[in-house]
Structures are given as C-alpha cells and as structure tokens.
Amino acid sequence: MKRIDVYRTQEGWIADHFVMSDATGWKPDQEVINLFGTHTLPTSFSAEAPEWEVVPALMKLNPEYKIVVNRYRFTLPRLLASADRRRDGG
C-alpha cells in the first residue's frame, strides 16, 4: 500500500510519499527517493488552489496511492505567523 500526504505551505501544495512496511509501518517511499533524492516533492498547485481541486487531480495522476490531506502539518513560516497573531492578540 502507498500513501501521499499532501499539505499546503505558503509556496504551494507539498506531497510526502510513503509505503507501508510490515515491519515498521509507514516509511518514506524508496522508489521516489531513488528518482528525486527525497520523498517530499512540491506539486504543481499554488497555495491558493483549493483542496477540492488538488486531491482529485492527485488521485488521477497517482492511482496507486491513497491521497491524505494533512491539515495539521505546520511549516516554520506557519508556526511563526501563528505565534505573531497570538502575540498581537489576533
């Protein structure tokens, strides 16, 4: 079984590719790492692209993967912006 976790950053949608290992559970997809040097790849979608557009397109392009939206993945810029809003009372 294969899975792509997608999440939005300020730059656009990012995809983390995983495979299920019987011994260790989910691990980075070695095939993707062999091709690109990492299991984390940018998608062609901008940050403004809505989830309802991104997920079906990725499903069509990657039928062997389950697509999972990770709404709780925080990047450093998002954490800093969140901290700024709390500090400013927002």
Secondary structure, DSSP 8 states (H G I E B T S, - for coil): -EEEEEEE-SS-EEEEEEEEETTTEEEE-HHHHHHHSSSEEE-S--TTS-HHHHHHHHHHH-TTEEEEE-TT---HHHHHHHHHHHHTT-
